[in-house]
Amino acid sequence: MARKDTAAVPVKGSRIMVIGGASLVGSATAEALLARGAAEVTIFDNLSFGGEGNIAHLRGDPRVKVVQGDIVKLHELLRATGGLDGIVHLAAYMTLNFDRDPWGGIDVNIRGVQNVLEACRANRVRKLIFSSSNAVYGYGPGVKGGLVEETPFHAAGAPPAAILYGASKIIGEQLCRDAHRKHGQDYIVLRYSTVYGERQHYRAANALYIVETHDAIRRGERPKVIGDGSETKHFVYVGDLARANCMALESTSTDIAVNTSGPRPVTTLELVTMVAELSGRPDLKPEMVEPDPGKVRLTSGGAFEIVHRAAKEAIGWEPEVEMREGLRRLLAWRDAAAPKPAG
Amino acid sequence: MARKDTAAVPVKGSRIMVIGGASLVGSATAEALLARGAAEVTIFDNLSFGGEGNIAHLRGDPRVKVVQGDIVKLHELLRATGGLDGIVHLAAYMTLNFDRDPWGGIDVNIRGVQNVLEACRANRVRKLIFSSSNAVYGYGPGVKGGLVEETPFHAAGAPPAAILYGASKIIGEQLCRDAHRKHGQDYIVLRYSTVYGERQHYRAANALYIVETHDAIRRGERPKVIGDGSETKHFVYVGDLARANCMALESTSTDIAVNTSGPRPVTTLELVTMVAELSGRPDLKPEMVEPDPGKVRLTSGGAFEIVHRAAKEAIGWEPEVEMREGLRRLLAWRDAAAPKPAG
């Protein structure tokens, strides 16, 4: 149980809710909380994106509670959050969904955060961990070099949906700060870089690229690299984020936003080469193709690294899983879930 | 009447609605539209900030229609926007109101814009002029030099309410872009710098400073300058913005965001000195005081200029009223509205 004189919420013995708990990061976080000895883990999800399949392996644990609910409906949150010690809030629209439905994105990513904070206040939930994104640094040629927590938001020239997503995360973070100032709500914002890992979904353009590359290779096709392959992406393994969520709850830190990215960035060419090797087809050399100007582009188009030094200082977290090992786990999961077609 | 093959909506003969029409900029814009020969000018306002007093002088014109309504209520907008040729959308929460009520700010500045765009789509309103702000460039020491349309959003260290306001305007702009891409909505975003002029209100921290300075001088007190007086502010006269709104409607440009600022920035010391001179008390020399660290600060704390070159290129607009002349008009209005107390 959390004590009131510290921002630390030890996971062991606590009641924690994971909002968006049936997602990629949510299911891994619920697993990590259980492994650390949480007394109860509530998975709150509207099941519109996250699937039942993602949490099937957790259903057997008597400490797991599943609540189908929507953060846009404050009363559903209020009823689900009584007696909790902490919340990990992950539910969000990402860029591709913002493109299809900006109204829904704004409801979930902004009104949803307001509702979560209001539920925390009403039910005295000690600490909130809010998943933000490196999208708060924006897009385009202005985003270069090492992205640190003070990097401004670059928007010039980016597609509306990408800017809407980034700005919605900026607003979510500030609503947390406002709640901290107005009524002492303890919180930590983790700015995720692109997540990948077991139970990978298909809603994030960058992570989707890994899956598409793997699929092409399994079909015996050469994988495609956009441009010359020198574009840098900075992924983070899902298990490292699950651990970051636990450490953020347990940390005495509060009222802070930090980057959580993988050990180091990779170029697109390195990524594709690793996937080909791990798929047992190092002979399938990447094919360079021209970028499609009509497609929503999410990365900088340049080289960038997302610096995670502040996370180490604030909550003691560092990424542990190298890209090659994380990819090996993702592809093994995918091969097991969707076996290679015959022939 | 607007033709369908151009983004230009000539004001003469058109039906235009000004949302937030009972405000400082709204009342001046309604006046300018009438002077240019608009067939009908609807003032749509919830009258929560804007006052009846601001539009009393327009009530006599048979072309003026006043609708008390709220942009948060889509049905009220839908009913008010039938048959319109253009809309100038000004209604917004500013930073001080965001500090008091972030829920309301998000409703008005984000959901409100979504509703206005939906009303434009449903009722085929040809063109929308959306008032944004130089707050989209953010705050703090990162905001320096000439702010142009590509300047990123700096947020590090700024108060939550200020960041929420700036980000809400970024989102409003992108919703316009999204509507343009998805269903061809013509629009122009004008990024206002700090507005001042006749019918000045008390909700904007920077403009309020002019009024407070004038009040102090009328009481025979020395005006206060925060810091050493070298901090730069870039105001714009309300009449110049009213003209910008008309020119944006009439322009063939669409799908663009441009800065609208005054002829040049002034330092705080120049500003206070001008107010003292215009008040007939050049003898009251400014007193330098330490900034209050607890107060919401809205300006950069440094020197900046908001470059309005792109507005000239896109809609042919340039500011005309110098700060001294604009201040003279503001103070004359204020002296008439609130005569100097006896003694």
HADDOCK unambig.tbl for C-alpha pairs under 7 A between the chains (distance, minus, plus):
assign (segid A and resid 150 and name CA) (segid B and resid 156 and name CA) 5.33 0.50 0.50
assign (segid A and resid 152 and name CA) (segid B and resid 152 and name CA) 6.06 0.50 0.50
assign (segid A and resid 152 and name CA) (segid B and resid 153 and name CA) 5.42 0.50 0.50
assign (segid A and resid 152 and name CA) (segid B and resid 154 and name CA) 4.63 0.50 0.50
assign (segid A and resid 152 and name CA) (segid B and resid 155 and name CA) 6.54 0.50 0.50
assign (segid A and resid 153 and name CA) (segid B and resid 152 and name CA) 5.40 0.50 0.50
assign (segid A and resid 153 and name CA) (segid B and resid 153 and name CA) 4.83 0.50 0.50
assign (segid A and resid 153 and name CA) (segid B and resid 154 and name CA) 6.49 0.50 0.50
assign (segid A and resid 154 and name CA) (segid B and resid 152 and name CA) 4.62 0.50 0.50
assign (segid A and resid 154 and name CA) (segid B and resid 153 and name CA) 6.50 0.50 0.50
assign (segid A and resid 155 and name CA) (segid B and resid 152 and name CA) 6.52 0.50 0.50
assign (segid A and resid 156 and name CA) (segid B and resid 150 and name CA) 5.32 0.50 0.50
assign (segid A and resid 160 and name CA) (segid B and resid 174 and name CA) 5.14 0.50 0.50
assign (segid A and resid 160 and name CA) (segid B and resid 177 and name CA) 6.33 0.50 0.50
assign (segid A and resid 160 and name CA) (segid B and resid 178 and name CA) 5.76 0.50 0.50
assign (segid A and resid 164 and name CA) (segid B and resid 171 and name CA) 5.72 0.50 0.50
assign (segid A and resid 164 and name CA) (segid B and resid 174 and name CA) 6.54 0.50 0.50
assign (segid A and resid 167 and name CA) (segid B and resid 167 and name CA) 5.83 0.50 0.50
assign (segid A and resid 167 and name CA) (segid B and resid 171 and name CA) 6.55 0.50 0.50
assign (segid A and resid 171 and name CA) (segid B and resid 164 and name CA) 5.72 0.50 0.50
assign (segid A and resid 171 and name CA) (segid B and resid 167 and name CA) 6.56 0.50 0.50
assign (segid A and resid 174 and name CA) (segid B and resid 160 and name CA) 5.17 0.50 0.50
assign (segid A and resid 174 and name CA) (segid B and resid 164 and name CA) 6.54 0.50 0.50
assign (segid A and resid 177 and name CA) (segid B and resid 160 and name CA) 6.36 0.50 0.50
assign (segid A and resid 178 and name CA) (segid B and resid 160 and name CA) 5.78 0.50 0.50
